[in-house]
């Protein structure tokens, strides 16, 4: 639960929670744990959706890598490689899953 609260409140300076309580204090403000659980489930769903999008983009660029290597594509091979690395790094962004998606 504490990890979920840290995800929901990444900028919080202090999070206090004990397993016996139905609430926590985030920077001194009382937070309903049941709401936090629902919110963390929404965050997990968004993370999964963003990872699915990222995986789809990686799959789409597989063919582009081959075409670029063969000289058949107008895009620069280095640009495609940089984009694919940004896609792989995307889930590690501090504001993931609410951050800016990488673009080609």
Number of C-alpha atoms within 10 A of each C-alpha: 14 13 9 16 22 16 18 15 15 11 10 13 10 12 17 14 16 11 9 6 9 12 18 21 16 18 14 12 12 12 17 13 17 11 12 18 15 11 16 19 13 12 18 15 13 15 16 14 13 18 17 12 14 21 15 11 17 18 12 11 17 12 11 20 20 13 15 16 12 9 12 11 13 9 14 13 17 11 11 19 15 14 18 23 13 17 21 15 12 20 18 10 12 11 12 16 20 12 11 10 14 16 11 13
